[in-house]
Amino acid sequence: MDGELIIRPVEQAVFFILALVALGLELWAVADCARHRANAFEATGKRTKTFWLALTGGAALIGVISFFSSGGGFFGTLGLFGLAAVVAASVYLADVRPAVKDAGRGGSRNTGPYGPW
């Protein structure tokens, strides 16, 4: 009985921190997706901007629900959906973002620390 009194708050704190990190990752993905031009997505062959906005926006929505859920009822069972949301945001940030970022620069890629050379 005494062990549960110690473990329960630690477990809740760990889940709170993980939910906060996941929400930050998902919000970063949707904000970054919104700031790039639509033709940069098509030029890199990474689906459309609408697709990635819907995916990262849905991930952020699931992250908000997961963050503010109390752990009980229907919203407390979003563990698998929360994991899928983090994976979707991570795929955007690790694969799509670098390609779209490079496509948005345009011009010569031979740049040094002080400009093109």
CORLIN-V269623 format. One record per residue. N is the residue number from 1. RES is the residue in three letters. PSI is psi as a letter, one per 20 degrees, with the letter a starting at -180 (NA if undefined). D_LAST is the distance of its C-alpha to the last C-alpha in Angstrom with 1 decimal. Layout:
n: (N N)
res: (RES RES)
psi: (PSI PSI)
d_last: (D_LAST D_LAST)
This chain:
n: (1 2 3 4 5 6 7 8 9 10 11 12 13 14 15 16 17 18 19 20 21 22 23 24 25 26 27 28 29 30 31 32 33 34 35 36 37 38 39 40 41 42 43 44 45 46 47 48 49 50 51 52 53 54 55 56 57 58 59 60 61 62 63 64 65 66 67 68 69 70 71 72 73 74 75 76 77 78 79 80 81 82 83 84 85 86 87 88 89 90 91 92 93 94 95 96 97 98 99 100 101 102 103 104 105 106 107 108 109 110 111 112 113 114 115 116 117)
res: (MET ASP GLY GLU LEU ILE ILE ARG PRO VAL GLU GLN ALA VAL PHE PHE ILE LEU ALA LEU VAL ALA LEU GLY LEU GLU LEU TRP ALA VAL ALA ASP CYS ALA ARG HIS ARG ALA ASN ALA PHE GLU ALA THR GLY LYS ARG THR LYS THR PHE TRP LEU ALA LEU THR GLY GLY ALA ALA LEU ILE GLY VAL ILE SER PHE PHE SER SER GLY GLY GLY PHE PHE GLY THR LEU GLY LEU PHE GLY LEU ALA ALA VAL VAL ALA ALA SER VAL TYR LEU ALA ASP VAL ARG PRO ALA VAL LYS ASP ALA GLY ARG GLY GLY SER ARG ASN THR GLY PRO TYR GLY PRO TRP)
psi: (g h h h h g h g h g g h g g h g g g h g g g g g g h h g g h g h h h i q q h i h g h h i k l b r h g g h g g g h g h g h g h g g g h h j q i i r b g i i k j g h h h g h g h g g h h g g h h g g g h g h g h h i g r b q i n q a i j a q NA)
d_last: (69.3 67.7 64.7 64.0 64.0 61.2 59.2 59.2 57.3 54.7 54.2 53.9 51.3 49.2 49.4 48.6 45.4 44.3 45.0 43.0 40.0 40.4 40.7 37.6 35.6 37.2 36.5 32.9 32.6 34.3 32.5 29.0 30.3 31.5 28.3 26.3 26.7 29.2 27.1 24.5 27.5 28.6 25.2 25.0 28.7 29.8 33.0 33.1 32.4 36.2 36.9 34.6 35.9 39.4 38.9 37.1 39.5 42.5 41.2 40.9 44.4 45.8 44.1 45.8 49.1 48.8 47.9 50.9 53.4 56.2 56.5 59.6 60.5 58.2 55.0 55.5 55.1 51.5 50.3 49.3 47.7 45.9 44.5 43.4 41.8 39.7 38.7 37.6 35.5 34.0 33.2 31.4 29.4 28.6 28.0 27.6 25.6 22.5 22.5 23.2 20.6 17.8 19.4 19.6 15.9 15.3 12.3 9.3 9.6 6.3 5.9 6.4 9.5 8.6 6.6 3.8 0.0)
